[in-house]
Amino acid sequence: MLVKRFALCWRKITITCMALIGLSLSIPALTQDAGEIDLKRAAEIALEAYGGQVLKAEEVEEDGQQLFHIRLVNEGRVRDVKIEADSGRVVAP
């Protein structure tokens, strides 16, 4: 009986620890400003909008505004996409 209680308690502790580890892995995303996105998310937004493959991705500043410049290739055509860093909105295809 004592062994069963110990095993059950150990399982609960293990599950709780696994949940806490999963939560701690997502904390960097939670600490980001609510509207701001990162370079990886900007590339995902560009791919969702235009498809293809990412050739180049960088963060740039234009006219005092932080943008992500994503270069995509799709069926042999190269497209430059600019995305606002604070909102994730596509500024220029």
Salt bridges, closest charged atoms under 4 A:
GLU44 OE1 - ARG41 NH1 3.29
GLU48 OE2 - ARG41 NH1 3.32
GLU58 OE2 - LYS56 NZ 3.90
GLU58 OE2 - HIS69 ND1 3.53
GLU62 OE2 - LYS82 NZ 3.03
ASP80 OD1 - HIS69 NE2 3.51
ASP80 OD1 - ARG71 NE 2.67
GLU84 OE2 - ARG89 NH2 2.85
